[in-house]
Amino acid sequence: MTELKTDVSTAVADFSSANETNRSTAIGSYAQAIARALEASGVDSARIFQQVGIPANLPNDPLTRLPTATITKLYRTCVEVTNNPYFGLSVAGFMQLSHFHAVGYALAASGTLMDFCRRLERYLQLVSQVANASLSEVDGKVLLRFEHLVEVSGETEDAFFGFLVQSMRQLYTPEFNPLRVEFCRSMPPEGDEPHAALFRAPMSFSQSAGLFVFDKADLLQSLPGACPEIAQASDSIVINYLTRLEKSDVITGVTLKIIEFLPDGDCTRDKVARALCMSPTTLQFKLSQRGTSFQQLLDETRKELACSYISQATRPITEITFLLGFSDTSNFTRAFKRWTGLSPSNFRQHKAGSRQWR
């Protein structure tokens, strides 16, 4: 498998002092939406950005970062100059998936909204480091929870939550609504009418975590714009960026090396450990601290790649077999049935049928 390479700048904008290098950050291109919301309100965004200390025309590069405190300061200024306590919701209307680079393209090419949510769970840290996302299911409902790691402004939560639900409607149907939304932020003193108009769901404020509750049936519907090839290529780019952004994240590093070594048919724990400049014992210990193992990551990565490859109708099963490091198609077929309950050919037929009846 040809390694996907990107020619990107490694320069990272430094907005914090030397003793604050570990502060949480968000992708810098997010500021483009804030600038557009300011301009729509009749405010010179360049002047406000200069006042807060943010350079104009931040590049759409995920390694150009803005500290959380800087974004909070920017939002505070925006609310003041626009006299709009719902400015965060206004920003949501100007946010685009492309503002989040490869993460946005992966989300847009997802096969279902469930895939969308799973990608968000895996890749949120490239977009923003203010929270961890987790996905769970109960009684036919899907819960997408955001546990905040640092304190953020209410406008930050409004903008991101508004962006998520509007993106889901754009990819699926304008009539799509969550079953419930919970916010960490307190209810604005002016009331929640703009929130109710946007989210069209029961809401609660001042909660311990942010939360979306969805009907699982909605999230499993095939999306018209699904493209497995684009989704997979974008996934690879995201993983590369995550490795560069979070060099200490052993799970991301191991997953990247597994993807790189699988086509050679020689993807072992020892080889991955050497590539990461550590002993197999150290690698095993670091993975155990994260609640996983090399074999578990190998199995999970193979499964995700297999489902992505099989969804690409032009890829022969024999090619997929060797891309995933299996010695023959019978071994791959047995593994695929264990993962999905279907043979590769039946899985492909099911996917083709779903696309036909969209």
C-alpha positions in Angstrom: 0.0 0.0 0.0 1.4 3.3 -1.1 2.1 5.5 1.9 0.0 8.7 1.8 2.2 11.7 2.1 1.3 15.3 2.4 3.5 18.4 1.9 2.5 20.6 4.9 4.2 23.2 6.9 5.4 22.2 10.3 5.4 25.7 11.7 3.1 26.0 14.7 1.9 29.5 15.7 3.0 30.2 19.3 0.5 32.3 21.2 1.4 31.3 24.7 4.4 32.0 26.9 7.2 29.4 27.4 5.9 28.2 30.8 2.4 27.6 29.4 3.3 25.2 26.5 1.0 22.4 27.9 -2.1 24.5 27.6 -5.0 23.0 25.6 -5.4 24.3 22.0 -7.8 24.2 19.1 -7.2 24.2 15.4 -6.4 27.7 14.2 -8.6 27.7 11.1 -11.6 27.6 13.4 -11.0 31.4 13.8 -12.1 31.9 10.2 -15.7 31.2 11.2 -15.5 33.7 14.1 -14.1 36.3 11.7 -17.0 35.8 9.3 -19.5 36.0 12.1 -18.0 39.3 13.2 -18.0 40.7 9.6 -21.7 39.7 9.3 -22.4 41.7 12.4 -20.8 44.8 10.9 -17.6 44.5 13.0 -14.0 44.7 11.5 -12.7 41.2 12.4 -9.0 42.2 11.7 -9.2 44.9 14.3 -10.7 42.5 16.9 -8.2 39.8 16.1 -5.3 42.3 16.5 -6.7 43.5 19.8 -6.8 39.9 21.1 -3.4 39.0 19.7 -4.4 36.7 16.9 -2.7 37.0 13.5 -5.0 37.7 10.6 -5.4 35.0 7.8 -4.4 31.9 9.9 -3.6 29.1 7.5 -5.8 26.0 7.2 -3.2 23.8 8.8 -4.1 21.6 11.8 -0.7 22.3 13.4 -1.4 26.0 13.6 -3.1 26.2 17.0 -4.9 28.7 19.2 -4.8 28.3 23.0 -8.1 27.8 24.7 -7.6 30.9 26.8 -7.0 33.0 23.7 -10.3 31.7 22.1 -12.1 32.5 25.4 -10.7 36.1 25.3 -11.7 36.4 21.7 -15.3 35.3 22.4 -15.6 37.6 25.3 -14.6 40.5 23.1 -16.9 39.4 20.3 -19.9 39.3 22.6 -19.1 42.8 23.9 -18.6 44.4 20.5 -21.6 42.8 18.9 -23.9 43.0 22.0 -25.0 39.5 21.1 -25.1 37.0 24.0 -25.7 34.2 21.5 -22.7 35.0 19.4 -21.5 31.4 19.7 -24.6 30.2 17.9 -24.0 32.8 15.2 -20.5 31.4 14.7 -22.0 27.9 14.2 -23.7 29.1 11.1 -20.3 30.0 9.5 -18.4 26.9 10.5 -17.7 24.5 7.7 -16.3 20.9 7.8 -13.4 22.1 5.7 -12.3 24.4 8.6 -11.2 21.2 10.3 -8.9 20.0 7.5 -8.7 16.2 7.0 -11.0 15.6 10.0 -13.7 17.5 8.3 -13.3 15.6 5.0 -13.4 12.3 6.8 -16.6 13.3 8.6 -18.2 14.5 5.3 -17.3 11.2 3.5 -18.6 9.0 6.3 -21.0 6.2 5.4 -23.5 6.9 8.2 -23.9 9.4 11.1 -22.7 6.6 13.4 -19.4 6.5 11.4 -19.4 10.3 11.7 -19.7 10.1 15.5 -17.1 7.4 15.8 -14.6 9.5 13.8 -15.4 12.5 16.0 -14.7 10.3 19.0 -11.3 9.2 17.6 -10.2 12.5 16.1 -11.6 15.3 18.3 -8.2 16.0 19.8 -6.9 17.3 16.4 -9.9 19.7 16.3 -9.8 20.7 20.0 -8.1 19.5 23.2 -10.7 21.0 25.6 -12.7 17.7 25.9 -12.7 14.0 25.4 -15.5 12.5 23.3 -17.1 9.1 24.0 -19.8 7.1 22.3 -22.1 4.7 24.0 -25.5 2.9 23.3 -28.4 2.2 25.5 -32.0 1.1 24.7 -31.9 2.0 21.0 -30.3 5.4 21.7 -26.7 6.6 21.0 -25.1 8.9 23.6 -22.3 11.2 22.4 -20.7 12.7 25.5 -18.1 15.4 25.8 -16.1 15.4 29.1 -14.5 18.8 29.5 -10.8 18.7 30.4 -10.5 22.5 30.9 -13.0 25.3 31.5 -14.3 26.8 28.2 -16.6 29.7 27.4 -20.3 29.1 26.7 -19.8 30.5 23.2 -17.2 27.7 22.5 -19.7 25.0 23.4 -22.6 26.8 21.6 -20.5 27.1 18.4 -19.3 23.5 18.4 -22.6 21.9 19.3 -24.4 24.1 16.8 -21.9 23.1 14.1 -22.3 19.4 14.8 -26.1 19.3 14.5 -26.1 21.5 11.4 -23.4 19.3 9.8 -25.5 16.2 10.5 -28.5 17.8 8.9 -26.5 18.8 5.9 -25.1 15.2 5.4 -28.4 13.4 6.2 -31.6 15.4 6.1 -32.7 18.9 7.2 -35.4 17.3 9.4 -32.8 15.4 11.6 -33.0 16.3 15.3 -31.2 15.0 18.4 -33.5 13.5 21.1 -31.8 15.6 23.8 -29.0 18.0 24.3 -27.1 18.8 27.5 -24.8 21.7 28.0 -22.0 22.4 30.5 -22.7 26.1 30.1 -25.3 27.9 32.2 -28.5 29.1 30.5 -28.0 32.6 29.1 -29.8 35.2 31.3 -31.8 36.2 28.2 -33.3 32.7 27.9 -32.8 29.7 25.7 -35.1 30.5 22.7 -32.2 30.7 20.1 -30.9 27.4 21.4 -34.3 25.8 21.1 -34.7 27.1 17.6 -31.4 25.6 16.5 -31.3 22.3 18.2 -35.1 21.5 18.1 -34.8 19.1 21.1 -35.3 19.1 24.9 -32.3 20.8 26.5 -30.7 21.2 29.9 -27.9 23.5 31.1 -25.2 23.5 33.8 -24.6 19.8 33.4 -21.3 18.0 34.3 -20.7 17.1 30.7 -21.9 18.0 27.2 -24.2 15.4 25.7 -26.1 14.6 22.6 -28.7 11.8 22.6 -29.6 10.4 19.2 -32.0 7.8 17.9 -29.8 4.9 16.8 -32.0 4.1 13.8 -31.2 7.6 12.4 -27.5 7.2 12.9 -27.5 3.9 10.9 -29.0 5.3 7.8 -26.7 5.5 4.7 -25.6 9.0 3.8 -25.9 10.2 0.1 -22.4 11.7 0.1 -20.6 8.7 1.5 -17.2 8.0 -0.2 -15.1 5.2 1.5 -12.0 6.1 -0.5 -12.0 9.8 0.6 -12.9 8.8 4.2 -10.0 6.4 4.3 -7.5 8.7 2.7 -8.5 11.5 5.2 -8.3 9.1 8.1 -4.6 8.4 7.2 -3.8 12.1 7.0 -5.5 12.7 10.4 -3.5 9.9 12.0 -0.3 11.4 10.7 -1.2 14.8 12.1 -2.2 13.3 15.5 1.1 11.6 15.8 2.9 14.9 15.1 0.6 16.8 17.5 0.7 14.3 20.3 4.0 12.5 20.1 3.4 11.0 23.5 0.2 9.3 22.4 1.4 5.7 22.1 -2.0 4.4 20.8 -1.9 6.8 17.8 1.8 5.9 17.1 1.1 2.2 17.2 -2.0 2.5 15.0 0.0 4.5 12.4 2.8 1.9 12.3 0.3 -1.0 12.0 -1.2 0.7 9.0 2.2 1.2 7.5 3.5 -2.4 8.1 0.4 -4.4 7.4 0.9 -4.7 3.6 4.4 -6.1 4.1 2.9 -9.1 6.0 5.3 -8.5 8.8 3.4 -6.4 11.4 4.7 -7.6 14.7 4.8 -6.1 18.2 8.7 -6.2 18.1 8.8 -4.4 14.7 6.4 -1.7 15.8 8.3 -1.2 19.1 11.6 -0.8 17.2 10.0 1.8 14.8 8.8 3.7 17.9 12.3 3.6 19.5 11.3 1.5 22.5 11.6 -2.1 23.7 8.6 -4.5 23.2 8.3 -4.7 27.0 8.1 -0.9 27.3 5.5 -0.8 24.5 3.4 -3.5 26.2 3.5 -1.6 29.5 2.5 1.7 27.9 -0.4 0.1 26.0 -1.6 -1.6 29.2 -1.6 1.7 31.0 -4.0 2.9 28.3 -6.2 -0.2 28.8 -5.3 -2.0 25.5 -2.7 -4.3 23.9 -0.8 -4.6 20.7 -3.0 -7.5 19.5 -6.2 -5.6 20.3 -5.0 -2.6 18.3 -3.9 -4.8 15.5 -7.3 -6.5 15.4 -9.3 -3.2 15.6 -7.2 -1.5 12.9 -7.5 -4.5 10.6 -11.3 -4.5 11.1 -11.7 -0.8 10.3 -9.5 -1.0 7.3 -11.2 -4.1 6.1 -14.7 -2.5 6.2 -13.4 0.6 4.4 -11.7 -1.5 1.7 -14.7 -3.8 1.2 -16.9 -0.7 0.8 -14.7 0.3 -2.2 -16.4 -1.9 -4.9 -13.4 -1.8 -7.3 -11.0 -3.3 -4.9 -10.6 -7.1 -5.4 -10.9 -9.3 -2.3 -7.4 -10.8 -3.0 -5.9 -7.3 -3.0 -7.6 -6.5 0.3 -6.3 -9.7 1.8 -2.7 -8.8 1.3 -3.1 -5.1 2.1 -4.2 -6.3 5.6 -1.3 -8.7 6.0 -3.2 -12.0 5.7 -1.5 -14.9 4.0 -4.5 -16.1 2.1 -8.2 -15.2 1.5 -9.5 -18.0 3.6 -7.8 -16.5 6.7 -9.1 -13.1 5.9 -12.6 -14.4 5.3 -12.7 -16.1 8.7 -11.4 -13.0 10.4 -14.0 -10.8 8.6 -16.8 -13.1 9.6 -15.7 -12.9 13.2 -15.7 -9.1 13.0 -18.9 -8.5 11.1 -20.9 -11.7 11.0 -20.8 -11.6 7.2 -18.4 -12.8 4.5 -16.6 -10.1 2.6 -18.7 -10.6 -0.5 -22.0 -10.6 1.4 -20.9 -7.4 3.3 -20.1 -5.8 -0.1 -23.5 -6.8 -1.5 -25.2 -5.4 1.6 -23.4 -2.1 1.2 -24.2 -1.9 -2.5 -27.9 -2.6 -1.7 -28.0 0.2 0.9 -26.6 2.7 -1.6 -29.0 1.6 -4.3 -32.0 2.3 -2.1 -31.0 5.7 -0.7 
